[in-house]
Amino acid sequence: MRLAASFGEALANLRRSPGPTLLAVGTIAASLFLLGGYALGLQNLTQLVRGVRGQVVIAVYLEDDADAALLSASAGNLPGVRSVRVVSKEQALKRLESSVARIEGLIDAVGGNPLPASLEVVPASTEEAAAEGLTKILAGLPGVSEVEHGRDWMERLGALVQFLTYVGLVVGLAVLLVAAFVVASALRSAVHGRWDEIEVLKLVGATDGYVRSPFLIEGGLEGLLGAGLALAALLAVHGLAAPRARELLLLAFGHAETAFLTPPVIGGLLAAGMLLGVAGSALAVQSVLKRVT
């Protein structure tokens, strides 16, 4: 019964104090939007690194006068090669045109097809040492202008992801702490507006927990609302940015998969929003309880 009464009282308080409520909800939404955006970018970057690491392909770029068929046969006979695929100049151009919109004008300005023919060599092993050894052998074949397997920068990118994860944890905690105090400041005026009611409750013997409960429920509801707004904004931004991001990823990495936040992260943001609201309300009401005789 007390819980239902506190819940009803919290809903009534939300309607009675629209200004502080909107400020608290907006602060929580803005904070979680920043944290959620960081998490979304980090999640997709981690997914990209894992995806590219799992499909090692050595790109062998050929000189213009090289015999692609002969080089393909030579590469295929090397030990440690699983498969070889020839990519002609025309196929390379079609890939570029399909991955980047409005590329035709740029190609016309360059004049002709500037892309070289290439071989896509899939090693039998994904071990870095094996890929590096095969890369050196392929680079020594006649007619080969350049060989790239991208393992070095992928390792650096993986280290960057790990660093950004640690930075995100520290920055995220700082943002949440600041947001909690901002929310507390926004709600303090609403709590002070009910000073007389709180004082009467204390005079008739109400415990601090009894006084706090509707305020904590109110803060939790505000936090959930703020988190919901942040997730809706993130979903809208992701829907607008994802197609363009896939184009760029396909062009740069040959890997175009993007995804929205996973259910555990969404649940974490909702929980963080509720905790922010509860913490802000607790700080606000505590400042009043200390002064009520």
C-alpha positions in Angstrom: 0.0 0.0 0.0 2.8 2.5 1.0 4.6 1.7 -2.3 1.5 2.4 -4.4 0.8 5.6 -2.5 4.4 6.7 -2.9 4.2 6.0 -6.7 1.0 8.0 -7.0 2.5 10.8 -5.0 5.6 10.8 -7.3 3.4 11.1 -10.4 1.6 14.0 -8.9 4.9 15.7 -8.0 6.0 15.4 -11.7 2.9 17.2 -12.8 3.2 19.9 -10.1 6.9 20.8 -10.8 7.2 20.8 -14.7 10.2 23.1 -14.7 12.6 21.2 -12.5 11.3 17.9 -14.0 12.1 19.0 -17.5 15.5 20.3 -16.5 16.4 17.0 -14.7 15.1 14.9 -17.6 17.0 17.0 -20.1 20.2 16.8 -18.2 19.9 13.0 -17.9 19.0 12.6 -21.6 22.0 14.8 -22.7 24.5 12.9 -20.5 23.3 9.5 -21.6 23.2 10.6 -25.2 26.9 11.4 -25.0 27.8 8.2 -23.2 25.5 6.1 -25.5 27.1 7.7 -28.6 30.6 6.9 -27.3 29.5 3.4 -26.6 27.9 3.0 -30.1 31.0 4.2 -31.8 33.3 2.0 -29.7 31.0 -1.1 -30.2 31.1 -0.7 -34.0 34.8 -0.1 -34.0 35.4 -3.2 -31.9 33.1 -5.2 -34.3 35.1 -3.9 -37.3 38.4 -5.0 -35.8 37.1 -8.5 -35.0 35.5 -8.9 -38.4 38.6 -7.8 -40.4 40.9 -9.9 -38.2 38.9 -12.9 -38.9 39.2 -12.6 -42.7 42.8 -12.1 -43.6 43.2 -11.2 -47.3 46.5 -10.1 -48.8 46.0 -7.6 -51.6 48.6 -7.9 -54.3 48.6 -4.9 -56.7 49.9 -5.6 -60.2 51.8 -3.5 -62.7 49.9 -2.5 -65.8 51.8 -4.8 -68.1 51.7 -7.8 -65.7 50.1 -11.1 -66.7 47.4 -11.5 -64.0 46.5 -15.1 -64.9 50.2 -16.2 -64.8 50.7 -14.4 -61.4 47.5 -15.9 -60.1 48.8 -19.4 -60.9 52.2 -18.7 -59.4 50.7 -17.3 -56.2 48.3 -20.3 -56.0 51.2 -22.7 -56.0 52.9 -21.1 -53.1 52.9 -23.0 -49.8 50.5 -21.5 -47.3 48.0 -20.1 -49.9 44.4 -21.2 -49.6 43.0 -19.4 -52.6 43.7 -16.7 -55.1 41.2 -14.4 -56.8 42.0 -12.1 -59.7 40.4 -8.6 -59.6 40.7 -6.8 -62.9 40.9 -3.1 -63.3 37.3 -3.0 -64.5 36.1 -5.1 -61.5 38.0 -2.8 -59.1 36.3 0.2 -60.6 32.9 -1.4 -60.3 33.5 -2.1 -56.7 34.5 1.5 -56.1 31.4 2.8 -57.9 29.1 0.4 -56.0 30.5 1.5 -52.6 30.8 5.2 -53.1 27.9 7.1 -54.7 28.5 9.8 -57.4 32.0 8.5 -58.2 31.5 8.7 -62.0 32.2 12.4 -62.2 35.5 12.0 -60.3 36.6 9.1 -62.5 35.8 11.2 -65.6 37.9 14.1 -64.1 40.9 11.8 -63.5 40.6 10.4 -67.1 40.3 6.6 -67.6 40.5 3.9 -64.9 43.3 4.7 -62.5 42.9 1.5 -60.4 45.4 -1.3 -60.9 44.5 -5.0 -61.3 45.1 -7.0 -58.2 45.1 -10.5 -56.7 43.3 -11.3 -53.5 45.3 -14.0 -51.7 43.7 -15.8 -48.8 46.4 -17.4 -46.6 45.8 -20.9 -45.1 46.7 -19.5 -41.7 45.6 -16.3 -40.0 48.7 -16.2 -37.8 50.5 -12.9 -38.2 54.0 -14.5 -38.8 52.6 -16.7 -41.6 50.9 -13.7 -43.2 54.0 -11.6 -43.1 56.1 -14.4 -44.6 53.7 -14.9 -47.4 53.6 -11.1 -48.0 57.3 -11.0 -48.5 57.2 -13.9 -51.0 54.4 -12.3 -53.0 56.2 -8.9 -53.1 59.1 -10.6 -54.8 57.1 -12.0 -57.7 57.7 -10.3 -61.1 55.0 -7.8 -62.1 53.9 -7.1 -58.5 54.0 -3.4 -57.6 52.8 -3.5 -54.0 51.5 -5.9 -51.4 49.3 -5.0 -48.5 47.9 -7.2 -45.8 47.1 -4.5 -43.2 48.0 -6.5 -40.1 50.2 -3.8 -38.5 47.6 -1.1 -38.6 44.9 -3.5 -37.5 47.0 -4.3 -34.4 47.4 -0.6 -33.7 43.6 -0.1 -34.2 43.0 -2.9 -31.7 45.2 -1.2 -29.2 43.4 2.0 -29.8 40.0 0.3 -29.1 41.3 -1.0 -25.8 42.6 2.5 -24.9 39.3 4.1 -25.8 37.5 1.6 -23.6 39.5 2.6 -20.6 39.1 6.3 -21.4 35.3 5.8 -21.8 35.0 4.2 -18.4 36.8 7.1 -16.7 35.1 9.9 -18.7 31.7 8.1 -18.4 32.0 8.0 -14.6 32.9 11.6 -14.4 30.0 12.6 -16.6 27.6 10.6 -14.5 28.8 12.2 -11.3 28.5 15.7 -12.7 25.0 14.8 -14.1 23.9 13.5 -10.6 24.8 16.9 -9.0 23.1 18.9 -11.8 20.0 16.8 -11.4 20.1 17.3 -7.6 20.4 21.1 -8.1 17.4 21.0 -10.5 15.3 19.0 -8.1 16.2 20.9 -5.0 13.8 23.8 -5.8 11.0 21.3 -6.2 11.8 19.7 -2.8 12.1 23.1 -1.1 8.6 23.9 -2.5 7.3 21.1 -0.3 9.2 22.2 2.8 6.1 22.7 4.9 4.7 19.2 4.0 8.0 17.6 4.9 8.2 19.4 8.2 4.7 18.3 9.1 5.5 14.7 8.3 8.6 14.9 10.5 6.7 16.4 13.3 4.1 13.6 13.3 7.0 11.0 13.5 7.6 10.1 9.9 10.9 8.5 9.3 13.5 9.8 6.7 12.8 6.8 4.6 9.1 7.5 4.6 9.7 11.1 3.4 12.3 10.1 0.9 10.4 7.3 -0.9 8.1 9.4 -3.2 11.1 11.6 -4.1 13.3 8.6 -5.0 10.5 7.1 -7.1 10.0 10.5 -8.8 13.8 10.7 -9.6 13.7 7.1 -10.9 10.9 7.9 -13.3 12.6 11.1 -14.5 15.8 9.0 -15.1 14.0 6.4 -17.1 12.3 9.1 -19.2 15.7 10.8 -19.8 17.3 7.5 -20.8 14.4 6.7 -23.1 14.8 10.1 -24.8 18.6 9.5 -25.2 18.0 6.1 -26.8 15.4 7.5 -29.2 17.8 10.2 -30.3 20.7 7.7 -30.7 18.4 5.4 -32.7 17.5 8.3 -35.0 21.2 9.4 -35.4 22.2 5.8 -36.1 19.5 5.4 -38.8 20.7 8.6 -40.6 24.4 7.9 -40.3 24.6 4.1 -40.8 24.2 4.1 -44.6 27.0 6.5 -45.2 29.2 4.8 -42.6 28.7 1.4 -44.4 29.8 3.0 -47.7 33.0 4.3 -46.1 33.7 1.0 -44.2 33.2 -1.0 -47.4 35.6 1.2 -49.3 38.3 1.3 -46.6 38.0 -2.2 -45.1 35.8 -4.3 -47.3 33.7 -4.8 -44.2 30.4 -2.8 -44.1 28.5 -4.2 -41.1 27.2 -1.7 -38.5 24.8 -2.3 -35.6 22.9 -0.4 -33.0 23.6 -0.8 -29.3 23.3 -4.3 -27.9 20.5 -5.1 -25.5 22.9 -5.3 -22.5 24.2 -1.7 -23.3 20.6 -0.5 -23.8 19.7 -2.0 -20.4 22.8 -0.4 -18.9 21.8 3.0 -20.1 18.2 2.7 -18.8 19.6 1.5 -15.4 22.1 4.4 -15.4 19.3 6.9 -16.1 17.2 5.5 -13.3 20.2 5.6 -10.9 21.0 9.2 -11.9 17.5 10.3 -11.2 17.4 8.4 -7.8 20.8 9.8 -6.8 19.9 13.3 -7.7 16.6 13.1 -5.8 18.4 11.6 -2.8 20.9 14.4 -2.7 18.2 17.0 -3.1 15.9 15.6 -0.4 18.8 15.0 2.0 19.7 18.7 2.0 16.2 19.5 3.2 15.9 16.7 5.8 19.1 18.0 7.5 17.5 21.4 8.0 14.0 20.2 9.1 13.7 20.0 12.8 
